[in-house]
Amino acid sequence: MFKRLIAVVTVLVAFGLTTVTDSSAQSSGGLRKFYLSRQAVDGAHTFHVCVPGFHFASLWEILNPTTLSYDVEDGATQPDAGSGPPSSLRGWIRNGSPSSGSPTNGNCQVWTSNSEGDTGTIVNLPEPAFWNNAAVAVSPWQPATTICEGSNPVWCVENEP
């Protein structure tokens, strides 16, 4: 009986330590961070904007912003954003497609072009005036393309540990 009690206590202690570790990670933020850079660049210079520990994000890495934490220290903000990401500010985003300058899925020739003849993908979170719009495949993000010659901020995401 005593050996069984010790085994139960050992399991409970191990579980308690795991729970403390998990909850402390959650209370300190534990979520992967992302942000929209304050610096705007053309399509050929997107890889040089994110601060160390972050990289130029693919839309698929930040698709669900509710599972991430917005980095207000490094990122652009709006007056009513609180600790969340800004609405209506567009930034360059990787889209995971082959090299293209196409107006439908452009990526500035995999982010090497700043030509007005090529386009790259940009996204933003909608401003309140558009919250009632129908959902699209990449909601809540609003995608568009723009010429690679233009300057836009860059969406950055924290590197995996």
C-alpha positions, -999 to 999 in steps of 0.1 A, spaced: 0 0 0 28 24 9 46 18 -24 14 25 -43 9 58 -24 45 69 -32 38 61 -69 6 82 -69 24 111 -51 52 109 -76 28 111 -105 10 140 -89 42 159 -83 54 153 -119 20 165 -131 21 195 -109 56 205 -121 44 201 -157 14 223 -150 35 250 -134 59 250 -163 30 252 -188 11 280 -170 43 301 -165 50 299 -202 14 311 -209 16 339 -184 48 352 -199 33 354 -233 42 319 -247 28 329 -281 48 334 -312 52 371 -320 46 389 -353 45 425 -364 43 449 -393 75 468 -398 76 505 -394 101 507 -423 88 506 -458 108 491 -487 104 481 -523 99 444 -533 136 436 -537 145 446 -501 119 427 -480 143 402 -465 164 430 -448 137 446 -427 128 423 -398 147 427 -365 170 398 -354 150 368 -342 123 375 -368 119 368 -405 98 380 -435 65 361 -429 45 338 -451 8 345 -449 4 309 -437 26 316 -407 4 345 -395 -30 335 -411 -47 332 -377 -36 362 -356 -55 350 -326 -28 323 -321 -1 349 -321 10 379 -300 15 413 -318 49 429 -310 40 465 -303 76 473 -294 89 466 -330 57 469 -350 36 496 -365 5 506 -345 -27 526 -349 -41 548 -321 -68 524 -312 -49 491 -317 -42 485 -280 -18 455 -278 -31 441 -311 -21 445 -347 -31 476 -367 -60 475 -390 -59 489 -426 -21 491 -428 -8 469 -457 25 452 -458 44 428 -481 37 391 -473 52 359 -487 25 338 -505 43 305 -510 39 304 -548 66 299 -575 86 329 -587 61 354 -602 55 390 -610 19 383 -619 -9 406 -609 -28 376 -593 -1 359 -572 30 380 -575 59 378 -552 83 403 -569 101 374 -586 106 358 -551 114 392 -536 143 401 -559 125 426 -582 117 463 -576 104 467 -612 72 485 -619 64 456 -643 63 431 -615 38 428 -586 40 414 -551 14 404 -526 4 427 -497 -21 420 -469 -38 440 -442 -63 433 -415 -96 451 -423 -106 484 -408 -140 484 -390 -158 497 -420 -152 464 -438 -159 440 -409 -193 430 -424 -178 420 -457 -181 384 -468 -153 361 -458 -126 351 -483 -102 321 -482 -76 340 -463 -99 359 -439 -94 379 -417 -66 392 -441 -74 413 -471 -50 405 -499 -40 426 -529 -10 430 -552 9 461 -559 40 470 -580 73 459 -567 88 494 -573 65 508 -545 74 509 -508 55 490 -482 61 478 -447 69 441 -442 50 415 -421 75 398 -398 72 367 -376 93 354 -348 117 325 -357 108 291 -344 127 282 -313 
